[in-house]
Amino acid sequence: MPEPQPEPQNAIAGTGAGGAADLATSEGVTLEGTPDGPEGGGVRERAGSLWADAWRDLRRNPVFIISALIILFLVVISIWPSLIASGNPLKCDLSKAQQGSQPGHPMGFNAQGCDVYTRVVYGARASVTVGVCATLGVALLGGLLGGLAGFFGGAWDAILSRVTDIFFAIPVVLGGLVLLSVVTSSTVWPVIGFMVLLGWPQISRIARGAVITAKQHDYVQAARALGASNSRMLLRHVAPNAVAPVIVVATIALGTYIALEATLSYLGVGLKPPTVSWGIDISSASQNIRNAPHMLLWPAGALAVTVLAFIMLGDAVRDALDPKLR
């Protein structure tokens, strides 16, 4: 009669609870010993958050890198324009009016004899300031009102919806012509205030929809069942998961606000001299486009590149934050 073979040391007994426990233990040991386990960093790194995954995708996206470098350059010259332009944008010489490129003046002169290159560099400050401040104001005001309306609902939601419908019915350019025509200040703040006044409804609707979607998730319902307060649920669970669409729309809208500032300045109701602005230079150069096209092409080209950079940045951020596009 053949002798029974000894069981292997790692064999699992065929009992119910004991076999299941041994199986769980052996699997746990196996996972710890594999390179993809906690020591190897594989499992936990793959289970990253939305923001970690988005940042990883953005670093690999050439569109994001190019647009971010352009925007970084614009921000630097907006803060320190003297780094690349040593002249005075308000210093003019009528004897050089409408002249083309010369040594030390690569973009020529405008109708008043001012250096176009210097004015293009210093004009970035007004455009970037208006775009960034208007976007922050719109995102904060619209995100706050829309988030509260989407979270609490009821009469507050109904009132906000009707108010946003009223603001959507106002043409932006026509509203700017009416509201800013009575302003005599030459600073950027009236233009920023106008953009915030007419721009918040769009962000408000985006934030409202995102909050309504986020508050229906299971983790929010679980927090509510455990007795969490409205402020805790809104700040801890709903807002972090609803802010991504607001960031995407605000980033794309930043370039739109820069273009809107140039449009209003071109029409004479936006920024006013002595403020240096691309819109003001484009407006003054449009009358001499046949005789001196360089007066128009350089500020218009700087405006187009700036708006395109912010729109490209917004598209890259949208692709990174939208899981459906992965």
C-alpha positions, 0 to 999 in steps of 0.5 A: 500500500503506497504511503500518503504524500505529505501535504506542502507547507503552503497548502490551505486546509479545506475547512471553511473559516480557516481556509478563508483566513489562510487564503487571505493571509497568503494573498496579503503576504503576496501583495506585500512582497510584489513590486506593485504592492505598498513597498513597490509603490505600484498599487497606491500610485495608480489609485491617484486622485483626479488632481494628481492624474490631471497634473500628470496629463498636463505635464505630458501635454505639449499644448499646455507646456507651450501655452503656460510658457507664453503666459508665464512670459506675459506675466513676467513682462507685465510685472517688470516690463523694463526687463526687455523694454528700457524706453518710456511708452509715453515719450514720443517724437513727432519727427519720427511719426509713422516711421518703420523699423530702425536700429533700437526700434524694431517695430517702428513708431506710431502716429505720435512718434512713440516707440511701438515696441515699448508700447506693446511691451507695456500694454501687456500689463493692462490687458493681463491685469484686466483679464486676471482680475476680471476672471477672479472676480467672476469665478468667486462671485459666480461660483459662490452664488451658483454653488449656494443655489445648487446646494440649497435649491428652493426659492434661492435657486429659483430667484438666482435662475431668473436673475441670471436670465436677465443678465444673459439678455444684456448684450455685452458690448452694448452694455459696455457702451452704455455703462462705461460711457459715463465713466471718466476714470482712466484706470482698469477698475471700471472695466474690471467691475463691468466684466464681473457684473456681466460675466458672473451668470455664466460661471454661476450656472456652471457651478450650480450644475456641478454642485447639483451633480456632486451632492447626489453622490453616495459619499455626500448622502452618507455624510448627511446620514451621519449628521454632518452639517450643511457647511461641512458637507459643502466645504468638505465634500461638495465644493472640492468635487465641483470646482473643476468645471468652474476652473476650466470655464474661468481659464478659457474665459480669461482670454475672452476678457482680454479680447473684450477689454481690447474691444471696449478700448477700441470703441473708446469706452474701455481704458483711456489714455494715458493708460497704455493698452493694446486696444487703444493702440489698435484703435489709433492705428486703424486710421493709418493702416494703409500708410503704416500697417506696422502700427496695427500689426504688432499690437494686434499680433500680441493681443491674438497670441495672448488670447490664443495662449489662454484659450489653449491653456483652458482646453488643455485643463479641460482635457485633463480634468474631464474623465470622459476624455481620458 
